[in-house]
Amino acid sequence: MRLFRLDASIRTEGSHSRQIADIVEQEWRAVHPQGEVVSRHLGLEPIAATAWPLAVSAAATQQHTPEQREALALVAKLTDELLDADAIIVAAPLYNFGVSQHLKTWVDLIITDARMRAEPGPLMGKPAVLVTSRGGAYGPGTPREGWDHATPWMRRIFADVWGLDLRIIEAEFTLVGVNPALDEFRDLAAQMRREAEAKAREHGRNLAQGEAAA
């Protein structure tokens, strides 16, 4: 069995999305102790923003420059990592109310791969867990309800476009304890963290067993 894990946090330490994803991965490893985990860290090893326009322009010609050939090779490698996996974890924090440029570039490159245009899609039904973290609170009734433009976009790409059998874990108020203005929400933040960790354990077990998302 093979698990592919993608991390998009730019933090070298203290990443909440990475910590929650670690729990998911641990549960998967508990069921598949001999399984292989392939990891890619976009935040720490970002993909050049120029790769996507090079890959797009390469599709319009048979005469490729060395840079275009390199971009096409990268597209094939990124797509292979997904296609070869039996299960997928994506850990992606909310940055400036949207997705990071690193994650967007990764998605854009994979979409250029001709294999992704097959019907049905090559990822259809593959189990996946998306872990996303937010510094504040964005739920219904909060002042910033609707300001999270990342999670709906990721759900659209991963579930609706790629057809992954997607489960989502959302960790909020991760800046409590860092931003003094949020100190009054310490208890709520701790409760949210416990709930996210419990969901990570549940979804990690389901991911390992290939169970369909509820």
Buried (B, 14 or more C-beta within 10 A) or exposed (E): BBBBBBBBBBEEEEBBBBBBBBBBBEBBBEBBEEBEBBEBBBBBEBBEEEBBEBBBBBEEEEEBEEBBEBBBEBBBEBBBBBBEBBBBBBBBBBBEEBBBBBBBBBBBBBBBBEBBEEEEBBBEEBBBBBBBBBBBBBEEEEEEEEBBBBBEBBBEBBBEBBBBBBBBBBBBBBBBEEEEEBEEBEEBBEEBBEBBBEBBBBBBBBBBEBEEBE
